[in-house]
Amino acid sequence: MINENITLAFENCKLDRRPALLTYIVAGDSNKKMTLDILKSISPFVDICELGIPHNTPVADGKQIQNSSYRALKHGVKINDVFQIVKDFKNTHFAKPTILMGYYNQILQYGENKFLNKCKNTGVDGLIVVDLPFPENKEFADKCKKNHITFVQLIAPTTSDERMKQII
């Protein structure tokens, strides 16, 4: 199941006959207030905002995102700060569907159910968990679905058609 806000964003793009524009920033790079300011300034021009949860070993990310994560952590950004940024963003007239991107160990450490409840209560529309591949993600994806949070499956350009059919 795809979250209603995400579905609506893609449907609007389809009606406009244009591709969707999704942007990504790491929460807290520079500082928390700047993250909110960036989200508000880009939201009129994008369809969906992705917000990265800073991680101390972002091995699945490129150098730029790694450096952004390190800067955010240096500024003391924690997972609850990310939720507060989302909540603050969702309480503005700038709000767009928001997808959090992070690593599964962050969710495990926080507690799966607690994390998903916090996502639901702060207005998170979707999750990308870069190190939780199919089929290992099935149980967590089902929990997301029950909480009306889209679990975004990742596929690579090298993913076979057969595997792609299994994933999506």
Secondary structure as UniProt FT lines:
FT   HELIX           4..15
FT   TURN            16..17
FT   STRAND          22..26
FT   TURN            27..28
FT   HELIX           32..42
FT   HELIX           43..45
FT   STRAND          48..52
FT   TURN            59..60
FT   HELIX           63..74
FT   TURN            75..76
FT   HELIX           79..90
FT   TURN            93..94
FT   STRAND          98..102
FT   HELIX           104..110
FT   HELIX           112..122
FT   STRAND          126..129
FT   TURN            130..131
FT   TURN            134..137
FT   HELIX           138..146
FT   TURN            147..148
FT   STRAND          150..151
FT   TURN            157..158
FT   HELIX           161..167
//
